[in-house]
Amino acid sequence: MIAATRPLHSICAVAGGATIDELVVADRPSAWSALGFQVDEDTCVLGEVRIRLAGADAGKGLVGWSLRDVEATEFDGLPTTVSDRPPPSEAPDHPNGIAAVDHVVAITPALDRTVAVLERAGFDLRRVREEPTPAGAPRQAFFRLGATVLEVVQEPAELVEQQGADRPAFFWGLAFVASDLEATVAQLGEAVGEIRPAVQPGRRIATLCRAARLSVPIALITPS
């Protein structure tokens, strides 16, 4: 089944500053196709972001990204390349109803250090949330990258004490916008968990399970 495409002017974008061209994920394209994503060879386009499915030989999970309108590539350990490729001219309508990348999640043992590196590189820091998440992360910082948010999460104190704070930041997971979350969850069946309130007020979220057979943690969230 070939899904229809729609012009990207229907996707909310923010002008200026760094934007994401591509996220590189160490999954097979067939694993994403099985979950109702429209995949062209090794690429899945969600909104204005390309996701390149590089297979298990690339590692595990979210292994890197390429950014536009940046000069540096040293972002406290986050594997980065520079891109001058324009955004996709069209975004497919995925059979599973997922429409865009809402946010990219990175984890750091030293939030203030990572935030300082990203701000020096020109990233647009919107806020630092000084409240714990349900998963136990004590603080989070949020950067705007076009229509997508980078959420940088502070590791819990016990992990920092065990493993030290001098380690680099690393990518963790992704959150995708599902315009009709109930319909998407119903379609995915056992591959996704129950819908619950999100940390963001007024939004709801569900998380893909191991049955999804993906190497990257993925959450589905209602539009903002």
N, C-alpha and C positions, 0 to 999 in steps of 0.2 A: 504494500500500500504506500503510495506516494502522497505525502501530506501537502496541502496547499501552502503557499507562502504569502506573507503580508509585508508591506513596506515598513521600514524601521521608524518612520515618523510616528507610528502608533506606540512606540516604546518611549517611556519618559527618559530623557537624557539630560545631563547637566553639562553645560558648556565650560570649557577651560580646564586646565590641569591635566594630570596623568590619567589615562584610561587604560583599561585592560583590552588587549587584542586577543590573547589566547591563554587558556589554562591547559596544562598538560597533565593528563591523568593516566595512570598505569593500568588501564582496563582494556579488554578486547572490545572492538566496536559491536560485536554480536551480543555482548552482555547488556549494552545499553539499548540496542534494538529490541531485545527481548522484553524490556521494561516500557516499551512504547515511545522511545525517542526516535526521531527521524535522524538517521545517520547517513552521511554521504562519504563513502570510503572510510576514512578514519576521523571524520570531523562531524561534530554535532554543534549546531548554532542555536544558542539560547539568547534571544534578544539581540544585543549588540556584541555579545561575547562568543568567540569560537572555543570549543572544547576539543582538543586533539586527544584521541584515544590511542595511546602509544603502546599498549600491550604490557604484559607482565615483565618483559625484558627491561622496561624503563624503570622498574623499581616497584614501589607500592604507594597507592594513594595519589594525592595531588603532589606532583614532583617538580613543578615549576610553572612560571608564567612569563608572558611577554607583555611589555607595557609601551604605550605611546607617550611621547612628550616627556620623557625622562632622559637624563644624560648619564647618571650613575647606574650601576648595576649591583652595588654592594648595599644590601638592605638587611643588615644584621643576620645574614644566613639564609634569607629567602631566595631561592634560585631564580634569577631574573635575567632576561635578555631584553634588548631594545628593539622595538618594531616601528616601522613607518607605514605599515599596511593600513589602508582605510578600513572602517567597520564594514561588515557584510551589508550588501545592498538590500537584502531581503532576509527575513527570519521565517523559518518554517513553522506551521502549526503542528505541534507534536501530537500524535494520537493520544498520549496520556494527559494532555491538557496543561503541561508545564510550559511556562511562557518565557521565563527570563532567569538570570542569575541575580538573586537578591543580595547575598553577601558571601564573601570568602573569609574563612576563619583561619587565623594563624595563632600559634601558641608561643609564648616566650617565658623564660625564667626570670626576666628582668624587664618589666613593662616600661618603666621610665627610660631605660636605655634604648629599647627598640623604638619607642615613640620619638625620642630625640633624633635617632638616625633617619626615620621616615620624614620627620618635619624638616630636617636639613636638606633632604632630597626634594622638598617642595610638595610633599603630600598634604592634602587638605584635612587637617584634624578637626572633626566636628565636636567631639566631646569625649570625656573620660567618665565612665560610669563606676562610681565607688560603692557598688553593691554586689554581693555575691550572686552567682547564677545558681540554678538548681543543681548543676553538676559540680559545684564547689569552687569555681573560679572566683577569686575575690574581687578582681577589677577587670575592666575591659576598656579599650580605646577604639574609637570608630573613625575611619577615614573615608572620605568620599572620592571614588574613582569613577567619574562619569555617572552612569545609572546604577553602578554597583558599589557596595560598601565593603571595605576591608575591616573586619573585626579582629583586633589583636587582643588575645586573652592572656592574663597573668596566670601562670601555673600556681596551683595551691602551695602553701608554705611548706607542707611536709615533703613534697617532691623537690622543692628547691633546696631544702636542708639535706636531703639524701643525695642529690645529684649535683648540687652546686649551681650558682647563678651565672657562671661564665660560659655556659653553653649558648649556641646561637638560637634564634627563633626558627620555627619550622611551620610549614603548612599543615593544617589539620583536616578541614572539611569544607563543604559547600552547602549553601541553602538556596533552593530554587523557588520561584513564585509559581504557585498553582492557583489559577483564577477561580476554579471551582474545586476546592480542596476535597470536599466530600466525594465528588465524582472521581477524582484522581485516586483517592485512597481506595474506593470501591473497585476501581479497575485493577489496581496493583495487588489487591488481595493480601496474601500472607507475606508479601515482600515489604509491607509497611506496617508500622505500629499504629496505635490509636491516636486520634486527634486530641490535642490538649492546648491549654492557653500558652501563648508564647511570652517571652520576657517583654517584648515590645507590647505596650498596652493596646488592646483592641484587636490583636492579631492572634491567629491560631497556627499550630505547627504539628507536623507528624514526621517521624524519622524512619528512613528505610532500614530494614532489618537484615540479618545475615542471609536470609533467603533471597535477597536481591542479588547476591553474588557479585557485589562491587567491592573494590579495594579502598574506596574513599568514603568516609562518612558523609551522608547526604540527608538534609532535612528539607521538607516541603512546607512552605509557609504561605498564608493568605496575603494578598496584596496590601501594601501600606496605604 
